[in-house]
């Protein structure tokens, strides 16, 4: 299968499948280290235990860029 054929086939996929394919391709090109996967798992687990414990994006933006 040529690159052009692969591209054409990918563009014909539903958007959800395109995103999944992009994720797979990105992971092949730049694999996520296991320590990072663990950090994300911990963050998701923490959020699931207490979804109200975090801060809104607006609060974080103000802290990061107070002059904007």
Buried (B, 14 or more C-beta within 10 A) or exposed (E): EEEEEEEEEEEEEEEEEEEEBEEEEEEEEEEEEEEEEEEEEEEEEEEEEEEEEEEEEEEEEEEEEEEE
